[in-house]
Amino acid sequence: MSSNTPQTTDIKEVKKQKLESIRDFHQDLIDDLGIARTDFNMKMPFYDKHGRLVVGIFSSEFRKEKGFFFELITRDLAPADAERKVYKVPFSSSFEEEYELNEKGSYLVPLEELRVVNPTSVAIKKTANFGDENEEVVKPFMQAYKAPATMEDAPYSEMTIRDYYAIHSGKPVSAKTWLNELIKSTK
């Protein structure tokens, strides 16, 4: 007897159709990023045992050369926000040390540590890429933790608890590289 009952087969088919619908919606971005359609997925956020809002990222997803991209969904497999934001998990070889492994075999990545992709920026950079032919197309997205320009400051609304701790303790523990560098330079 097959382990696939008609009900589980239906659920799998619905998930597959929802994923294809999400990929269709973001096809222009997928093309602009120059990634395989399978490197774009959907993820449902949830709270871990520490009370953080996280997504489960599998080791294979951390190993995607150009990064792994996804849209957040609800339990009903519908887009989680009206803006249809796309998140990126960059390639990482040290994810095993950085993130906690859960019982389902995925690593718990807090949403606050993820990068939001700016589709307009990606499209502009793609069409304006007149430089070196070997230049990566993935560079175009707007990084959430880009260093502020001279005489500018990062918005207070982007400060995480980790950033607050880094600032007040003087320890470079932020996920924002530029903030860690600033803290190190003042010692």
Number of C-alpha atoms within 10 A of each C-alpha: 4 5 7 10 9 10 9 11 12 12 11 13 12 13 15 12 12 18 20 18 12 21 21 13 12 19 15 13 20 20 12 20 23 14 19 12 15 12 16 24 18 22 21 18 20 17 12 15 7 6 8 15 15 20 20 22 20 15 16 10 20 20 16 17 13 20 19 22 25 22 23 19 18 14 11 10 16 15 19 17 11 6 7 15 15 20 22 19 20 18 16 15 11 9 18 12 8 12 15 14 18 12 7 8 12 17 21 23 22 17 15 17 16 19 18 21 20 17 20 14 13 21 18 13 18 19 9 10 13 9 7 7 8 6 10 13 18 17 14 21 21 15 14 15 18 12 16 12 8 6 5 8 9 13 8 7 6 11 14 15 11 15 19 13 14 18 17 10 11 15 14 20 17 21 16 18 14 15 21 18 13 14 19 12 8 7 7
